[in-house]
């Protein structure tokens, strides 16, 4: 009886899986966009034809290759942390917070050509969503080991 209770406590709830899938899709799309931006040429033309993504890459077009590589690294880091969260590991939650902080700070460092007002507006919007997902993941923090 105790073993089945321990197994239930170690298994991630369905709502956590749904939240994780949403995060993984977001970071995977960002990962793919940045890979295509590194490739350049026709890949950028292809990205700009996709309705929603064309608005997302406007900011990224002002960055250089190093900016894209760092975004790829931090998106990979975020995906890895979400996998750790779905395994109910507490360190995944803290790694997710670190990856979100790094992704939020990157534009200020590598995109000085954009106006400060635009960067602040983008930062606040991104911060709202980052905090939203961090709070949703924190609901499951007491059950994590």
PyMOL commands that set and color helices and strands:
alter all, ss='L'
color gray80, all
select helices_A, chain A and resi 2-10+14-39+42-47+53-60+65-86+90-110+116-138+141-143
alter helices_A, ss='H'
color red, helices_A
deselect
rebuild
show_as cartoon
